[in-house]
Amino acid sequence: QVHLAQSGGGLVQPGGSLRVDCRASTVPNGDFEMGWYRQAPGKQREMVATLSHKNTDYADSVKGRFIISRDNFQGSVYLQMNNLQPNDTAVYYCVMKTLSSTFWGQGTQVTVSS
């Protein structure tokens, strides 16, 4: 079982920046994907950005504004969010996907408001 601990996020004005961090309790053997999803009130959870050894994917809505990075040795993943807008307001979830399992973080609130 892998526990994902999230930190960061918070409240920021439109145009501002925030970062959310995620660190795994255990680093799995073999390849694994890490990334970020978000869920706004009344909406379904959606992919924001994912990163594996082969691919980096971003949702169209965040391309050019958000940057995902990871530290494979520590099993950590980070999301730098720039030029945040009110519609980025959501709970952000860290995710780790191995060949056999998917693990989720506890969620971190990001609020963009003036």
N, C-alpha and C positions, 0 to 999 in steps of 0.2 A: 504494500500500500504506500502511495506517495502522497505526502501532504504538501500543498502549495500555499505558502504564506505571502500575502500581498501587502504592499505599503504604498504610500504616496496618495495622489489624488487630492481632492478638496474643492475649494471654491475659487473661481477666477473670473475676471471680467472678460468680455468678448475681445478677441485679439491676443489674449494672454497665452501663457504656456504652463503646462504641468507635466509631471512624469509619474508613471506608475511602475512599480517594481514587483517582481515575483521571484521567489526562491523555493526550489524543491527541497524536501527533506532528504531525498535519496536521488541519486543520478542513475537512471536505468542503464543497463548494458545495451549496446547497439544503438541504432538510429532512433530518434524520436523527434517529434514536432512540438514546438511550443508556440504559443500565440495568445491573442487577446480577442475576446468577444465583448459585446456590450448589450445591455437591455434597458431601454427607456421605458418610462411608465406607459402601460397600455400597449406596448409593442413586443414583438417577438425578439428573442436574443439573436443578434447578428454578428457575423465575423467582422472584425476590424483589421487584424493583421496576423499573419502566421509566418513562421520561419522554420525551415528544415535545412538539412545539409544541401538539398538540391534546389529548393524554391523559396522565394519570398513573395507573399501575396498581400495585397492591400485592398480593402474595400474602395470602390471608386470615390466615395464621399470623403475619404481621408487622404487620398494620394496627394503627395506634394506638401502635406502638412504634418503627418505623423511619421515617425521613424521607429521601427522595431529593431531590437538588437538582443543578442543573447551571449551568455558566458557558459559554454558547454561544460567546463570543468566544475563549475558551481551549480549547474542546473538552474541558471537564472535567466530570466527574460525581462526586458525593459521596453516601455513604450513612451517615447518622447512625443508629446502632443503640442504642436505649435499652432498659432492663429486659431485658437479654439472659438467655436461659435455656440450659440444657445442650443442648437440641435445636436450638439455633441454631449449634452447632458444625459447621463445614464449611469447605471452601475456597470463597472468594467470588471470582467472576469478573466483571470489567467487560466490557460488550459495547457495540459501536456497530453500528447497522444503517442502511445507506444504501439507496437504491433498488436498487442492484445488488450490494452486498456486505455481509458480516457479518464483523466483526473482534472478536477476544477478547483480553483481557488475560492475564497469566501466572498469575494466581491468587494469592490472599492467604489465609493460614490465620487463622481466627477460632476460638478455643477458649474455651468457657465452662465453668469448672470451679471447684469449691471446694477 
